[in-house]
């Protein structure tokens, strides 16, 4: 009974602590608050789409723009408050306690293999491992008929823009966080590490879905610029000049930016995902031998090139997006949420239409 009460208390505290966190997040602006990072990153890409649109005929307030905006805040804030946070606290504690019980007291955080590594190495390793795990999870969402019904919500986008990045069924949060937790926990990736990694991947995910097209030299320069800022502030413990002086900081930023432009510029679109690549992932009409999808990378593109799922026949600027039958797919948040659980009748209508036209059942 004591054990049951312990986990019930965790469940209740999960709700109350997250509600307090959410209130503090909204009422106390800070560069360390996720809400304001989400708003800032979204605003930057909104302005970029307005100033340098790739598809110039597409409206800035494109189809379903406001619904995508609602998905952004629901999936990253309301969902955690209503469903995810308390339940995940219980599961995490059960998992950690189970590991300790089975192993006779082994503590994953205290015995993780990265505990002596510098912060920059932990972040790079955590980012690469998480992205690799997410790539396989993304493939699973396309391969499994059950999970595809949830993922179909994301693929119902018919006009692409940055906010489409976060239009997805909340069950995807459950799948991704559950399957990525074990490898990250075993590595000892903490909450602060995860926050930094997530801000970077959030920004890159917005970029992948945005209505802009940027040369690899520019994105390479941006990556170099960010690395330069980290070096300038002692993040990598690299002191080529007296640290933290103005000359040192400016030199670090300029040199790293130039290295990014020259050294990374020509390979960026093979290393990292980008709009011209990701647009094909959302293509309405896929190659006959790729009915389970293409270009599964979330942030890194290298996995698709390594495992043979990369497909970029041309820039895809004006290709049709969605999937066969997307025109009659549920068009609001409640219906799309219900569809994932088989509550709506769209599936049977789509199945009949696809059977009649001898089309593949899913991309």
C-alpha positions in Angstrom: 0.0 0.0 0.0 2.9 2.4 0.8 4.3 1.8 -2.7 0.9 2.5 -4.3 0.5 5.7 -2.3 4.0 6.7 -3.3 3.1 6.6 -7.0 -0.3 8.2 -6.5 1.5 11.1 -4.8 3.9 11.3 -7.8 0.9 11.4 -10.1 -0.9 14.2 -8.2 2.3 16.2 -7.7 2.9 15.9 -11.5 -0.2 17.8 -12.1 0.2 20.5 -9.4 3.9 21.1 -10.2 3.4 21.4 -13.9 0.4 23.7 -13.4 2.6 25.9 -11.2 5.4 25.7 -13.9 3.0 26.7 -16.6 1.7 29.7 -14.7 5.2 30.8 -13.9 6.2 30.3 -17.5 3.5 32.6 -18.8 3.7 35.3 -16.1 7.5 35.6 -15.8 9.2 36.2 -19.1 12.8 35.0 -19.3 15.3 33.7 -21.8 15.3 30.4 -19.9 11.5 29.9 -20.4 10.5 27.5 -23.2 7.3 29.4 -24.0 9.2 32.5 -25.0 11.7 30.5 -27.1 8.8 28.9 -28.9 7.3 32.3 -29.6 10.6 33.8 -30.6 11.6 31.0 -33.0 8.1 31.0 -34.5 8.2 34.8 -35.0 11.6 34.6 -36.7 10.3 32.1 -39.2 7.0 33.9 -39.7 9.0 37.0 -40.7 11.4 35.0 -43.0 8.4 33.5 -44.8 7.0 37.0 -45.2 10.3 38.5 -46.5 11.8 35.7 -48.5 9.0 33.2 -49.4 10.0 30.1 -51.4 6.5 29.6 -52.8 5.7 33.2 -53.6 2.1 32.5 -54.5 1.3 30.9 -51.1 -0.5 33.1 -48.7 1.4 34.0 -45.5 -1.7 33.0 -43.5 -1.9 29.7 -45.5 -4.5 27.1 -45.2 -4.9 25.8 -41.6 -2.3 28.3 -40.3 -4.3 29.1 -37.2 -5.1 25.4 -36.5 -1.3 24.6 -36.8 -0.7 27.5 -34.3 -3.1 25.9 -31.9 -1.4 22.5 -32.3 1.9 24.2 -31.4 0.8 25.4 -28.0 -1.4 22.3 -27.3 1.3 19.8 -27.9 4.0 21.6 -26.0 2.0 23.0 -23.1 -1.7 22.0 -22.7 -1.1 18.3 -23.5 1.6 18.1 -20.8 -0.8 19.7 -18.3 -3.9 17.6 -19.2 -2.4 14.2 -20.0 1.3 13.7 -20.2 3.3 15.1 -17.3 1.8 13.3 -14.4 1.6 10.0 -16.2 5.2 10.3 -17.4 6.4 11.1 -13.9 4.9 7.8 -12.7 6.3 5.8 -15.6 9.8 7.3 -15.2 9.9 6.6 -11.5 8.6 3.0 -12.0 11.2 2.4 -14.7 14.1 3.8 -12.6 12.9 2.0 -9.5 12.6 -1.2 -11.5 16.2 -0.9 -12.8 17.4 -0.4 -9.3 15.5 -3.4 -8.0 16.6 -5.7 -10.8 20.2 -4.6 -10.6 20.5 -4.4 -6.9 20.7 -0.6 -6.6 22.1 0.6 -9.9 21.5 4.3 -10.4 21.4 5.2 -14.1 22.1 8.9 -13.5 24.9 8.3 -11.0 26.6 5.7 -13.2 26.0 7.1 -16.7 29.0 6.8 -19.1 29.0 10.6 -19.9 29.3 11.9 -16.3 33.0 12.9 -16.8 32.5 14.4 -20.3 32.5 18.1 -20.9 29.1 19.8 -21.5 29.7 20.3 -25.2 30.4 16.6 -25.7 27.3 15.6 -23.7 25.1 17.8 -25.9 26.6 16.6 -29.2 26.3 12.9 -28.2 22.8 13.4 -26.7 21.7 15.3 -29.9 23.0 12.6 -32.3 21.7 9.7 -30.3 18.3 11.3 -29.9 18.0 12.2 -33.6 19.0 8.6 -34.6 16.4 7.1 -32.3 13.8 9.5 -33.5 14.6 8.7 -37.1 13.7 5.0 -36.5 10.6 6.0 -34.5 9.6 8.2 -37.5 10.0 5.2 -39.8 7.9 3.1 -37.4 5.1 5.7 -37.6 4.9 5.1 -41.3 5.4 1.4 -41.2 2.8 0.5 -38.6 -0.8 0.8 -39.8 -1.9 1.7 -36.2 0.7 4.4 -35.7 0.2 5.8 -39.2 -3.4 6.8 -38.3 -1.9 9.1 -35.7 0.9 10.3 -37.9 -1.5 11.0 -40.7 -2.6 14.1 -38.9 0.8 15.6 -39.5 0.7 14.6 -43.2 -2.7 16.2 -43.7 -0.8 19.5 -44.2 -1.6 20.7 -47.8 0.3 24.0 -47.7 3.6 23.9 -46.0 4.8 26.5 -43.4 6.9 26.6 -40.2 3.9 26.0 -37.9 3.1 22.7 -39.7 6.1 21.4 -37.8 4.0 21.0 -34.7 0.7 19.8 -36.2 0.7 16.3 -35.0 -1.5 14.0 -32.9 -0.6 14.1 -29.2 -0.1 10.3 -29.2 3.1 11.0 -31.1 4.4 12.6 -28.0 3.7 9.5 -26.1 5.4 7.3 -28.7 8.5 9.5 -29.2 9.1 10.2 -25.5 8.6 6.6 -24.4 11.0 5.1 -26.9 13.7 7.8 -26.7 13.7 7.9 -22.9 15.7 4.7 -22.3 18.7 5.5 -24.4 18.9 9.1 -23.2 18.5 8.0 -19.6 21.2 5.4 -19.9 23.5 8.2 -21.2 22.6 10.4 -18.3 21.1 13.2 -20.4 19.6 15.6 -17.9 16.8 18.1 -18.1 19.1 21.1 -18.8 20.9 19.1 -21.5 17.6 18.1 -23.0 16.4 21.7 -23.0 19.3 23.0 -25.0 19.1 20.1 -27.5 15.4 20.6 -27.9 15.6 24.3 -28.6 18.1 23.6 -31.4 15.9 20.8 -32.9 12.8 22.9 -32.5 14.4 25.7 -34.5 15.6 23.2 -37.2 12.2 21.6 -37.4 10.6 25.0 -38.0 13.2 25.5 -40.7 12.5 22.1 -42.4 8.8 22.9 -42.7 9.1 26.6 -43.5 8.3 28.3 -46.8 11.8 29.5 -47.4 14.8 28.2 -49.3 18.3 29.0 -48.0 21.7 28.2 -49.5 23.9 25.7 -47.7 26.5 28.4 -47.1 24.1 30.4 -45.1 23.0 27.6 -42.9 26.6 26.5 -42.5 27.5 30.0 -41.5 24.6 30.0 -38.9 25.9 26.8 -37.4 29.4 28.2 -37.3 28.0 31.4 -35.7 26.3 29.5 -33.0 29.4 27.5 -32.3 31.4 30.7 -32.2 29.1 32.2 -29.6 29.5 29.1 -27.4 33.3 29.3 -27.7 33.3 33.0 -27.0 31.5 32.4 -23.7 33.8 29.6 -22.6 31.3 26.8 -23.3 33.9 24.6 -25.0 36.8 25.6 -22.8 38.8 26.7 -25.9 41.0 29.6 -25.0 43.0 30.7 -28.1 43.3 34.3 -26.7 42.7 35.6 -23.2 39.2 34.4 -22.5 36.1 36.6 -22.4 37.8 39.7 -23.7 36.0 41.6 -26.4 38.7 40.7 -29.0 38.5 37.0 -28.1 34.8 36.9 -28.4 34.5 38.7 -31.7 37.4 36.7 -33.1 35.8 33.4 -32.1 32.4 34.3 -33.6 33.9 35.6 -36.9 36.4 32.7 -37.4 33.7 30.1 -36.7 31.2 31.7 -38.9 33.7 31.8 -41.8 34.6 28.1 -41.2 30.9 27.3 -41.2 30.4 29.1 -44.6 33.5 27.6 -46.2 33.8 24.3 -44.5 30.2 23.3 -44.0 28.5 25.2 -46.8 28.9 22.5 -49.5 27.9 19.6 -47.3 25.1 21.1 -45.1 22.3 19.7 -47.2 23.7 16.2 -46.8 24.3 16.6 -43.1 21.1 18.4 -42.1 17.5 18.2 -43.2 16.2 21.2 -45.2 12.9 22.4 -46.8 13.8 21.1 -50.3 14.4 17.7 -48.8 11.6 17.6 -46.3 8.9 18.8 -48.7 9.3 15.4 -50.4 8.5 13.6 -47.2 5.1 15.3 -47.4 4.6 14.6 -51.1 1.1 13.5 -52.0 2.4 11.1 -54.7 5.3 8.9 -53.7 7.4 6.5 -55.9 5.7 3.2 -56.2 8.5 1.4 -54.4 8.5 3.9 -51.5 4.9 3.6 -50.2 6.2 3.6 -46.6 7.7 7.0 -47.0 11.0 8.8 -47.8 13.3 11.4 -46.1 12.5 10.5 -42.5 15.2 12.7 -41.0 14.0 15.1 -38.3 17.2 17.3 -37.9 20.0 15.3 -39.5 19.8 14.1 -43.1 22.6 11.7 -42.9 20.5 8.7 -41.7 18.5 8.9 -44.9 21.6 8.9 -47.1 23.1 6.1 -45.0 20.0 3.8 -45.0 18.9 4.6 -48.6 15.7 6.5 -47.9 16.8 9.8 -49.3 14.8 11.0 -52.3 15.2 14.5 -53.9 14.5 14.3 -57.6 14.2 18.1 -57.8 13.5 20.9 -55.4 9.8 20.0 -55.0 8.8 23.6 -54.8 5.3 23.2 -56.2 4.5 19.5 -55.6 1.2 18.5 -54.2 1.2 17.7 -50.5 -0.7 15.3 -48.3 -1.8 11.8 -49.2 -4.5 10.1 -51.4 -7.8 11.2 -49.8 -6.5 14.2 -47.9 -9.2 16.4 -49.3 -11.8 14.5 -47.1 -9.6 14.0 -44.1 -11.0 15.5 -40.8 -10.3 19.2 -40.9 -10.4 20.2 -37.2 -8.5 19.4 -34.0 -11.2 17.3 -32.3 -12.0 15.2 -35.4 -8.3 14.7 -36.1 -7.7 13.6 -32.5 -10.6 11.2 -32.7 -9.5 9.8 -36.0 -6.3 8.5 -34.6 -8.3 6.2 -32.3 -10.6 5.1 -35.1 -13.6 7.0 -33.8 -14.4 8.8 -37.1 -15.6 7.0 -40.3 -13.0 8.6 -42.6 -10.9 5.5 -42.7 -13.6 3.3 -44.3 -14.5 6.0 -46.8 -10.8 6.4 -47.7 -10.3 2.6 -47.9 -13.2 2.2 -50.4 -11.9 5.0 -52.6 -8.4 3.7 -52.6 -9.6 0.1 -53.4 -11.7 1.4 -56.2 -8.8 3.3 -57.8 -6.2 0.6 -57.0 -4.0 3.1 -55.1 -1.6 2.4 -52.3 -3.3 2.7 -48.9 -0.7 5.0 -47.4 2.5 6.8 -48.1 
